[in-house]
Amino acid sequence: MKQQASITMIPRAELKAKPQAGAKLGFGQIFTDYLFALDYVEGKGWHDARIEPYAPLSLDPACMTLHYGQTIFEGMKAYRGEDDRVRLFRPRLNFERLNVSAKRMGIPTLDVDLALEALRTLIRTEADWVPAEPGTSLYIRPFIFATEGSLGARSARQFRFLIILSPSGAYYASGLDPVSIFIEDEYVRAVRGGTGFAKTAANYAVSLLSQIEAQERGYEQVLWLDGVERRYIEEVGSMNVFFVIDGEPVTPALNGSILPGITRRSVLELLKHQGRPAREVHLDVDKLMELARTGRVTEVFGTGTAAVISPVGRLAYGEESVSFTYDPAQSLAYRLYDDLTGIQYGRRPDELGWVEFVTP
Ligand code: COI
């Protein structure tokens, strides 16, 4: 639905203290002074756009999100370049995906231009919170959740859209150090026809026990197989996954249960632009392990907004474990990390037109 972008500013009495330059930020732990809010009521539509003080919410204990999980989110970042200007990376794609998630979860969609304008206004308000140290950014979390208090298991009639901001460092404390991965053969993350392609809380909730058990076995994350045959490679942790096999980059083809990552898409487009296109494939786990065992898989890495690129150093399936050694000078993962962050922070020319400036 087309909306008029008229945003009310509700100031706070006192601003928070910002982190000191060089302080360890962690990920998603510190929040800025303000958030953007927009309400939805059936029959009235989205209304009451405002920037208001970041503060705890007051929710009805029967709030339908708490009982039935009708909620979706996005993840994106604002980057401060060496020129001090604040940039966004392909933000329209995030709001388009938010609407895809909304449709799947029975949530009303947003006008993408209104959401973008809200985001730009909020980032300009909070520009001083965008950190400047290398590898840091302002993590942006837009989300929509049911606010109606009712225990009937049906789609809610009231929702809220919020955007909150968190100055953050690297997602993994280990940065670009390769992580160890356990290939999950018991639990599944998603099935075709389910919600795997939507960025909805349930997909993350179902992954947590598996992550806990993998960590108990000494691995950092899990690699997900398809939910029907538990045979085809889908994702790694909360990221998309790429392999270099016989020198060629490949990634699982989107199939309805894989999240269509914006970093995944950017890696595919960048590789094509650089004349080394990746193939989208259906990759059988037994075949993958055979290729890995015989040295034909030279790299495995995850892609996602939060960590950007995360190299995998060890892959275990059942009793078998295969290791990969990374030489930063030779590795595609490291080069892609450098290329993508180079574009995001303005160290590299933005040849594909992905960057949008938010501050002059
Ligand atoms: C990302 O890779 O950006 C994610 O989706 C992780 C997020 C859940 C923190």
Residues whose N, C-alpha, C, O or C-beta is under 5 A from the ligand:
A	BS01	COI	G75 S238 G304 T305 A306 A307
